[in-house]
């Protein structure tokens, strides 16, 4: 079969364009006249000239033409229509291919009056009878006619005027005016034709037997030689009469239509026939399709089961919802005789479309575990539906581009013409959400929205697809822990489910910023998460304390990054020596840290004291209290046994109003005594101490801190730091190496320059020989350095505060 086919029914011609041949093509139609000129079809031209373009089964295009259409070629009893078909893959019709189709139909036996009710126009043609007396009349002086009726002579067409009969008035139009108003007019040697669009101004709606008709009452005047003749060109077509009940279409057409029966006194029915798509059906064929044709006294009724053979379902969209409508093109032909016209042939074409009925779309997820593919079938759909794009993660992707995102799409076609769309997506595609369920199970969720379009009507609708597959392939994170002399370490090996899990210490989210604040180490290289915390830190639990050992544990929880559900718990426990809590310095200073054990949660470490209750901790955390004092203070006792000197004290905790301690931690410092001698001494003026110069390598650091607490230095990425005049700058100088408690750090000179070169000019002295600059309006302020978890040797640090200033020359600001 080729791209087109044709068939005839009386005075109508039907040309069908193949759905398969023109699939996925944009099509435009033109009619070719006898001179070869192409006239592109539009709605107004089709209604005026006797054409109808519609769509039959899904995407097939149907073109119908009247025998007396504007561009048909009449020769004897044959009429021929030629159409031009342009097909292009794009809407702008570029690169279009052109097809010509000519079709001819034989129609020789015309009735005196023939009426056609098409879907977009009404047509009446009547036989052009000329009285014999006029045919035999010979006029001696034809010029006399022009003197009487000059208008008739001026009109080139054989039709002269049309008079429209309306209830209010009668209106006459010349042919040219009627044509401009959208009416179609034609006259052959034997017939006069009037074609009326349903939207014409002179059309009236008239009800008969409960059925509404479009009616035009008119008389047409035409010339024959020098005589003007008149014919009745009234036309009436039913516009409703269709009912949908009990899954059945009922179409009723009255027989005796008053506008067509004016002046008629006798009426005789000759023929009633019906069919589909201009094909007449016999009684047997109707019965096989379960059609019913009732020819009653006053009306003809057709009953068609919805979904019956001859019609078809087409996709419809209502408020974004997918549905379907059943369509069928019926026709009814009535012939009758009356005393006015003789034989009248009335052909009614009725394009019927049932109301919208919502449709459900099945979504089937078939997991191919061996190939790790999700196979999601969406459908079925009617053949007039196409998938145009997919939307996932908020991005719309056209079907041809979906393969770049891991999506494979193909159509599944079924024997009844319907189809489904199968989407294959790898489980590991980025747009497939992976979520840990339980034990070794993972949930894979495909969340994609499919956008479809209907052919020809170009309606769009969207179907959200959420497909879930549970797969036993979860690999949970694992961990190992260890300790060194000062820290507890956890190294967690990532699995395939914890990409979005977050580390928590109890309910505290351990972020890189939080870890840095507490001097913890937190590193993630993509495969491993490494966490290190000092033995003396706020988040270490102390679970046992003996004279020879302390049990310290660190607990970490991984939580879901979205729901914060608890997923995995890890811990590391180590035994530390109690000596980690105490430092007995050579200069007689003791630094001792008390720890709060698990079970002592109600103890306030800030209320811990030494034997002398006036001696309170110098640094307190939730779980620790650190004391720094001299051995000859705070109630410290000492014992000498010949070779050692032992100093002893206690850390105590009292409940308010109770003198009995509920917490008691004894500690001591022992110093070896190598020898003792008796000596005589006398007071002499001691010579001043002297320092002998030496040589070695010192590692120093100079840092700028954000606050007076010296808890957070500026990072390298934060420079340059912006400050305002007189705003405080907090500096810290630290001796990094060597770590020798006998060394003290002293600052001599410190100066500021206008550039990064320390030798550049101008300069301003901040410290002079270790002291403030007396010439400075805002003198440098020194801050005391105390022992802390970060500061093990306070004598190795110097801290001072400087007010922000700028270099000026005269009244101008100096800049580098």
Protein Blocks (a to p, Z undefined) as FASTA:
>chain_A
ZZbdcddehjaccddddfklmgoiacddddddfkopacdddfklmmmnopacdddehjac
cddddfklmkbccehjaccddddddddfbfnlpaiacdddddddddfbccfbdcdddfkb
ccddddddddfklmmpccfblmlmmmmmmmlmmpmbfbfbdcdddfkbccdddfklmmmn
opacdddfkbccddddfkbmklccddeehiacddddddddddehjaccdddfbdcddfeh
paceehiacddddfbdfklmgoiabdcdfbdcddeehiacdfklmmmnopacdddfkbcc
ddddehiahiacddddeehiacdddddddddddddddfknopaddddddddddddddddd
dddddddfknopacddeddddfkbccfbdceehiacdfklmmmnopacdddddfkopacd
dddddfklmklccddfbhjbccdddddddddddehjlpacdddddddddddfbccddddd
dddfkbccddddddfklmmgccdehjaccdfklmmmnopacddehjaccddddfbdckbc
cfbdcfkbccdddddddddfklopafbdcdddddddfklmpccdfkopacddddddehil
mpcfklgccfblmbccfbdcfkbccddddfkgghiacddehjaccdddddddddehiabd
fbdcddddddddfbdcddddddddddddddddddddddddddddfbfnlpaccdfklpcc
dddehiacddddddfbdcdfkbccddfbdcddfbfbfkbccdddfbgghiacfkbmbacd
dddddddfklmblmlpccdddddddddehjaccdZZ
